[in-house]
């Protein structure tokens, strides 16, 4: 079992996808940071895995939206997509434009896991609303979407922290 501190020190681990995406329940290779594509593909093949989860332990954090910052991620992600693997990229919402510009979403097996940090979410009242907005009025979306938080927080979409402790470290 891996706790949070151990997860940040590990490069690869294997487990079952427990977050409620299209790959829920799949045996998954979790990758921390940028790693050599050949290593990833070899580990996936040796362990009979067809889902790779990048950005594990909040490791996707390009400092700038430059080609130099994104190229190593492109090599891994596009390489795995070209190998016909399912690919999740867990990224902070602040990286949305860079991920869109990367072209990853043009691949049917790409799963953008957009991480929006909302500490103390359970302390908001029943009327709390999440607004999916744009950078400014009329910029890139046709409008805005609003969702009451309590409807988004259904039990069938929830993953307890202790469910993240069942993974196996790969060396």
Secondary structure, DSSP 8 states (H G I E B T S, - for coil): ---HHHHHH-SEEEEE--SSSTTTT-EEEEE-S---HHHHHHHHHHTT--EEEESGGGT---SSSSHHHHHHHHHHHHHHHHTT-EEEEEEEGGGHHHHHHHTGGGSTTEEEEEE---TTGGGS-TT-EEEE--SSTTSSSSS-EEEEHHHHT-GGG---GGGGG--EEE-
